[in-house]
Amino acid sequence: LDSERKASLETLRSMGIMHVTPLKNPTGNALNSARNDMNRVQKVLETLPDVKKKAEGSSLNGEAVVEEVQKLLQVRKRAEDDISEASNGLMRYEVFGNLDPDSVRALESRGVFVRLYASEAKKAFEVEDKDALVIPFGESGEGLCRAVINRGESPAKLSTPATVLPLPAHSISHYRTLKENAEKKLALVENRLSELAADKK
């Protein structure tokens, strides 16, 4: 009842069971800044592993720990992206050995064309140019992979259907080095995060 509203609110307050919520959500730069800070710290807390046994922390303060962990997360993200890129490149093109797109383009400038194809292993693979060299390299997820090499003014045409594989963005050796370096960075990041775990509290 309206006549009992004030007394009811005071009773609920004294019982500690009333939660006051604003009629309009607060806004402002200070609030947004505080939320960003809270999200930063929350992310760091979720990232740092729990220490099972008592470990001595470093001399870093809380803000310094947050900043370092954020930088480590950026390094980790780049390393994971590099590993993903390298793994995709290797999965698709490693079957061709030490393939280097720069070498292929250099050959083409001298009238030697190299084209990569994938097709079903049991299906025929025929080239119209009888002088073209067909080199099978093995199977990948896309089928049996072959390279067709020919001299002339244009690449040799196929007389049977096959999937054309575009040249990779980088050489196979580049992808291998990229993956190896990224895995090393990732290991260093995880090791440092384990050290910073002592500063979690």
C-alpha positions in Angstrom: 0.0 0.0 0.0 1.1 3.6 -0.7 0.7 4.4 3.0 3.1 1.6 4.0 5.6 2.0 1.2 8.2 3.9 3.2 8.0 1.7 6.3 8.1 -1.4 4.1 11.3 -0.2 2.4 13.0 0.6 5.7 12.1 -2.8 7.1 13.5 -4.5 4.0 16.6 -2.4 4.3 17.2 -3.4 7.9 16.7 -7.1 7.0 19.4 -6.8 4.3 17.4 -8.4 1.6 16.8 -5.4 -0.6 18.9 -4.6 -3.6 18.7 -1.1 -5.1 19.1 -0.9 -8.8 19.1 2.4 -10.8 16.1 3.2 -13.0 18.6 4.3 -15.7 21.9 2.6 -16.2 24.8 4.9 -15.4 27.0 6.1 -18.3 30.2 8.3 -18.7 33.8 8.1 -19.6 34.9 7.3 -16.1 32.5 4.3 -16.0 33.7 3.1 -19.4 37.3 3.4 -18.3 36.6 1.5 -15.1 34.9 -1.3 -17.1 37.8 -1.5 -19.4 40.2 -1.8 -16.5 38.0 -4.5 -14.9 37.9 -6.5 -18.2 41.7 -6.2 -18.5 42.3 -7.5 -15.0 39.6 -10.2 -15.4 41.3 -11.5 -18.6 44.6 -11.6 -16.9 43.1 -13.5 -13.9 41.6 -16.1 -16.3 44.9 -16.4 -18.2 47.3 -17.0 -15.3 47.2 -20.6 -14.0 46.6 -21.3 -10.4 49.7 -22.2 -8.3 49.2 -25.5 -6.5 52.0 -25.0 -4.1 53.2 -21.8 -2.4 55.5 -19.9 -4.7 57.4 -16.6 -4.2 56.1 -13.8 -6.3 58.2 -11.2 -8.2 58.7 -7.6 -7.3 56.1 -6.5 -9.9 53.0 -4.6 -8.8 49.5 -5.5 -10.0 49.5 -3.0 -12.9 52.9 -4.2 -14.1 51.7 -7.8 -14.1 48.5 -6.9 -16.0 50.6 -5.0 -18.7 53.1 -7.8 -19.1 50.4 -10.5 -19.4 48.6 -8.4 -22.0 51.8 -8.2 -24.1 52.3 -11.9 -23.7 48.8 -12.6 -24.9 49.4 -10.5 -28.0 52.6 -12.5 -28.7 50.7 -15.7 -28.1 47.9 -14.7 -30.5 50.4 -13.8 -33.3 52.3 -17.1 -32.7 49.0 -19.1 -32.9 48.1 -17.3 -36.1 51.5 -18.0 -37.6 51.2 -21.7 -36.6 47.8 -21.9 -38.2 49.0 -20.2 -41.4 52.1 -22.5 -41.6 50.1 -25.6 -40.8 47.5 -24.8 -43.6 50.3 -24.1 -46.1 52.1 -27.3 -45.2 49.0 -29.5 -45.2 48.2 -28.3 -48.7 51.6 -28.0 -50.4 54.2 -30.1 -48.4 53.4 -33.0 -50.7 55.2 -31.1 -53.5 58.5 -31.2 -51.7 60.5 -28.0 -51.3 58.1 -26.0 -53.5 59.1 -22.3 -53.9 56.7 -20.0 -55.8 59.4 -17.6 -56.6 61.3 -20.3 -58.5 58.2 -21.2 -60.4 57.6 -17.6 -61.4 61.3 -17.3 -62.5 60.9 -20.4 -64.7 57.8 -18.9 -66.3 59.6 -15.8 -67.2 61.9 -18.0 -69.3 59.1 -19.9 -71.0 58.9 -22.9 -68.7 55.4 -23.3 -67.1 54.6 -25.2 -63.9 51.1 -25.9 -62.9 49.9 -27.8 -59.9 46.8 -30.1 -59.9 44.9 -32.4 -57.6 42.5 -35.1 -58.8 41.0 -38.4 -57.8 43.7 -41.0 -57.8 41.7 -43.6 -59.8 40.6 -41.2 -62.5 42.5 -40.6 -65.7 44.8 -37.5 -65.8 45.7 -36.5 -69.4 47.4 -33.5 -70.8 46.8 -32.2 -74.4 50.5 -31.3 -74.9 52.2 -34.6 -75.4 55.6 -33.0 -74.7 54.5 -31.8 -71.2 56.1 -33.5 -68.2 53.6 -34.9 -65.6 55.1 -35.5 -62.2 53.0 -37.2 -59.5 53.9 -36.2 -56.0 51.5 -38.1 -53.7 48.2 -37.7 -52.1 46.9 -34.8 -49.9 43.5 -34.0 -48.6 42.5 -32.8 -52.0 43.5 -35.9 -53.9 46.5 -37.1 -55.9 48.7 -34.1 -56.5 50.7 -33.6 -59.7 52.8 -31.0 -61.4 52.6 -30.4 -65.1 55.7 -28.8 -66.7 56.0 -27.6 -70.2 57.9 -25.2 -72.5 56.1 -22.8 -74.8 54.1 -19.6 -74.7 51.4 -20.8 -72.3 50.7 -23.6 -69.7 49.8 -27.0 -71.1 46.0 -27.7 -71.1 44.4 -30.7 -69.6 42.0 -33.0 -71.5 40.6 -34.5 -68.2 39.1 -32.6 -65.3 41.3 -31.7 -62.3 41.5 -29.1 -59.5 44.0 -26.3 -60.2 46.0 -25.6 -57.1 47.2 -22.0 -57.0 50.8 -21.4 -56.0 51.3 -20.9 -52.2 52.0 -17.5 -50.9 55.4 -18.7 -49.5 57.8 -21.5 -50.0 57.6 -24.8 -48.0 60.8 -23.9 -46.2 59.3 -20.6 -45.2 56.3 -22.3 -43.7 58.5 -24.8 -41.8 60.6 -22.0 -40.4 57.5 -19.9 -39.5 56.0 -22.8 -37.6 59.2 -23.7 -35.8 59.8 -20.1 -34.7 56.1 -19.6 -33.6 56.2 -22.8 -31.5 59.3 -21.5 -29.8 57.7 -18.2 -29.0 54.6 -20.0 -27.7 56.7 -22.1 -25.4 58.4 -19.0 -24.0 55.1 -17.3 -23.5 53.6 -20.3 -21.6 56.8 -20.5 -19.5 56.6 -16.8 -18.5 52.9 -17.1 -17.7 53.7 -20.0 -15.4 56.3 -17.8 -13.7 53.8 -14.9 -13.3 51.2 -17.2 -11.8 52.9 -16.6 -8.4 51.8 -13.0 -8.7 48.1 -13.9 -9.3 47.0 -12.9 -5.8 
